[in-house]
Amino acid sequence: MNSLWSSMAKRAEPYIPGEQLNKNNILKLNTNENPYPPSPKVIEAITEEVGRNLRLYPSPTMETLRQSIGTYYGLKMENVFIGNGSDEVLAFSFMAFFEPEKEILFPNITYSFYPVYAKLFDIPYKEVKLKDDFSLDIKQFFNSKGGVIFPNPNAPTSIYLPLEHVETIVKNNPNKAVIVDEAYIDYAPESAVSLVNKYDNLLVIQTMSKSRALAGLRIGFALGNEKLIHALIRIKDSFNSYPVDRLAMAGATAAINDKPYFEETTEKIIKIRGWTTDQLEELGFQVLPSATNFVFASHQGIEAETLYKELRDKDILIRYFGKEPIDNFVRITIGTDEEMQQLIEEIKHILI
Ligand SMILES: *Cc1c(COP(=O)(O)O)cnc(C)c1O
């Protein structure tokens, strides 16, 4: 710290992302990236765009991409906001809908970026304890003073909250924003997008980083009532008129328009998740019921930290959080068939 630092810079407690090792032949199962490449149409669209107008600023209103996402979900362009990754959309949402002095609610085990934003923007928060089975205790989220945010499915537990429960939380927070972070919803039964036209206090946030294999492109979006979207646009335009570049917009538009490719890769991952879960259970793991592209697992016979380290020695990276009450769990991203077979083989060796 330094006397030149603002109070904001001083109180910031930055998020620590999963390791990105610069090493070949690493089996990377630690940041929930897609094991498949993005749609070939994405590469085509970006390549075309490279040869076009990089000299010119991109569209500040991002209408082509907003229109495509709107059409995909049966919404209007006015219901869609786009940002540089959903992390940026989340940050803008904290600024647009939450207030200092009004306590917001989120689960005690959840995406660790939420407390980071809350601290940065000086928003008080309460971490609501999950039930013993790691599911959300929905009544605890009623009548918040300042709003609610949670991922569905939750991360890193992988557990999905049925849509009717999401709706009950939204209904029981009149005049407060309820933000549902649906980073993994494409691997789960049902999105809350269908409720956007019914409730003016619901904001659904999604990303192209996981199910559309575009973590490197940085595209996230929010879906909500026009008035909520308008607040996000005001924040964005007070921060950076062009957070999304021309290549990202071209690629993301192609990704959302290529539904068959998306469905094929998503279905494959869901199938491999089932196989991986069965294998881990056979080896004596407790695996929480996953509706995501990762599994959250624990074993009585080996400490999570030991498993993490031993796999790391074999060049397999998984995620270990090392904090109560999930300090005996590891989070493993679902890879390809071959990658999961390799993982299971290595775990067998470690357990013997
Ligand atoms: C991955 C993830 C995000 C961030 O996604 P980006 O769009 O890559 O910024 C947001 N929320 C949750 C719960 C995630 O797991």
The ligand as an SDF file (V2000), in Angstrom:
LIG
                    3D

 15 15  0  0  0  0  0  0  0  0999 V2000
  -16.9770  -18.7690  -15.1040 C   0  0  0  0  0  0  0  0  0  0  0  0
  -17.9450  -18.0110  -14.2550 C   0  0  0  0  0  0  0  0  0  0  0  0
  -18.2270  -16.6640  -14.4840 C   0  0  0  0  0  0  0  0  0  0  0  0
  -17.3600  -15.8000  -15.3640 C   0  0  0  0  0  0  0  0  0  0  0  0
  -17.3960  -15.9980  -16.6520 O   0  0  0  0  0  0  0  0  0  0  0  0
  -16.7050  -15.0140  -17.6880 P   0  0  0  0  0  0  0  0  0  0  0  0
  -17.8250  -14.7220  -18.6240 O   0  0  0  0  0  0  0  0  0  0  0  0
  -15.6120  -15.8050  -18.2740 O   0  0  0  0  0  0  0  0  0  0  0  0
  -16.2310  -13.7740  -16.9940 O   0  0  0  0  0  0  0  0  0  0  0  0
  -19.2250  -16.0480  -13.7600 C   0  0  0  0  0  0  0  0  0  0  0  0
  -19.8930  -16.7020  -12.7990 N   0  0  0  0  0  0  0  0  0  0  0  0
  -19.6280  -17.9780  -12.5070 C   0  0  0  0  0  0  0  0  0  0  0  0
  -20.3870  -18.6530  -11.4210 C   0  0  0  0  0  0  0  0  0  0  0  0
  -18.6420  -18.6600  -13.2220 C   0  0  0  0  0  0  0  0  0  0  0  0
  -18.3330  -19.9160  -12.8960 O   0  0  0  0  0  0  0  0  0  0  0  0
  1  2  1  0
  2  3  1  0
  2 14  2  0
  3  4  1  0
  3 10  2  0
  4  5  1  0
  5  6  1  0
  6  7  2  0
  6  8  1  0
  6  9  1  0
 10 11  1  0
 11 12  2  0
 12 13  1  0
 12 14  1  0
 14 15  1  0
M  END
$$$$
